[in-house]
Amino acid sequence: MKCASFDKITTAFEKNVLNLTEAKQNGKKVVGQFCLYSPSEIALAAGAIPVSLCGTKNDSIPAAEEILPRSLCPLIKSSFGFALKDSCPYLAAADIVVADTTCDGKKKCMNCLRPINP
């Protein structure tokens, strides 16, 4: 049995990407954030749109494991894999990326991303 709210959830990602594209066309800036510890309020105060860049799927992990150690957490590997594969519309829309150094894994990830997305 399928409930009505399930359809809203499954299409939220696509709607968010369309809304983000429209906002960028209207001159809004996008701040990509690799961690929930980055204060969204700073981006909002600057008139920008904060978006989370944290990976949400496992299918991007194998690409990340070609560079990053397999022992890193899946969240970091998923996020890095999306960046490597250029398959994250939020990262593609970001005018600036903010990454906290809350753990050594994130530091490693950001250092490896720097040459890919200068």
N, C-alpha and C positions, 0 to 999 in steps of 0.2 A: 504494500500500500504506500502510495506516494502522497506526502502532504504538500500543501501550497508553499509553505515556508522553505521547503527543500529546494524548490526551483529558484527562489530568491538567493539562497546561499550559493548555489552552484553557478549562478551567473554574476555574482557580485564582483569577482575578479575582472571579468570582461567589461563590466560597466565602469569599474574604477579606472581601468586603463583608458577607456573612451573619455571619461570625465577629465582625466589627467591630460590627455592629448588636447582636449578642447581648452583647458585652462592654460596650457603652454602657448597655444595659438593666440590666446588673449593676453599674453605677456607675463603670466605668472612664472616664477622660478620654482624649481623643485629641489628639495634637499633630501638626498638619499641617506638613510641612517642604517648602519649595520648593527645597531644595538638599541635595545629599549632604554638603556641608560642615557642615551643622548637626549637632552631636553628638547622636546618638540616645541616647547614654548618659544625658544629662540628663533626657530624657523618661522613660526606663526607671527611673532612680533616683527619679523623682517618682511612680512607679507608673502612668504613662500609657503609651499605645500610640503610638509614632511611626509616621507614614505618609508616604509620598512623594506629593507633589502635582504632580510634574513631568508635563507632557503627554506622551502616548505616541502620539497619532494626529494626522493632518493635517486631519481634517474640522472641527476647531475653529478652525483658523487664519483662515479668512475673517472670522469674527466679530471676532477680535482685530485684524485689519488695518483695521477700521473706526475704530479708536482709536489703535492703536500703529503706529509706522512699519513699512513693509514690509521694511526692511533689518534688523530685529532677527532674532535667530536663531530657527529654527522651534521649539525647545524652549520658549522664553519665550512665543512667540505661541500655541503649543498650550496651554500651562498657563493663560494669560490667557483664551483662548477658552473653555476648559472652565469657568472661573469666570464669565465673562459669560453663558454659556448655562445655568449652574447644572446642569451635566450630569456633575459629578464627585462620586460618592458619598463619596469620601474627604474632599473639601473640605467637603461638607455635614455630615459627621460630626465635623469638627475643632472642638474647643473653643477652640483657640488656633492661630494660624498663625505659624510662624517662617520668616523669609526672610533669607538672608544677602545682603549687598551685595557679592557677588563680582564683579559687573560693572555697568556703567551701565544695561544693558538690564533687569536684574532690579530695580534701583532704580526705573526708570521704571514697570515693571510693578506693583510694590508701591504706588507712589504713585497709580497709576490704579485699583488695586483698593480702596484705602482707602474711597472714597465708595460703592462698590458693596457691600462687605461690612464695615460699620463695626464 
